[in-house]
Amino acid sequence: MTERTGQDDLSERERAILAVAGRSWPTVGAKERAIREQLGISPHLYYQLLNALLDDPRALAHAPATVNRLRRLREARRANR
């Protein structure tokens, strides 16, 4: 699931992580279930990988609305600490 289609492209796994992050979920449980079933990883690992992707220019080019929204949320959380 980590096959790359080109040198500057995101892997299938990275694109799938951004796709899950870009969806809206009725409950946290539904999102966590989808992470386990669709991505085959734990929610903890998902959030670690997603956080790293937010700093990746390839992710921004692939899903700018999602990445910018999540960057704003991350910065707001940091400011509240």
HELIX and SHEET records of a PDB file:
HELIX    1   1 GLU A   12  GLY A   22  1                                  11    
HELIX    2   2 VAL A   28  ALA A   34  1                                   7    
HELIX    3   3 ILE A   35  LEU A   39  3                                   5    
HELIX    4   4 PRO A   43  LEU A   53  1                                  11    
HELIX    5   5 PRO A   57  HIS A   62  1                                   6    
HELIX    6   6 PRO A   64  ALA A   79  1                                  16    
END                                                                             
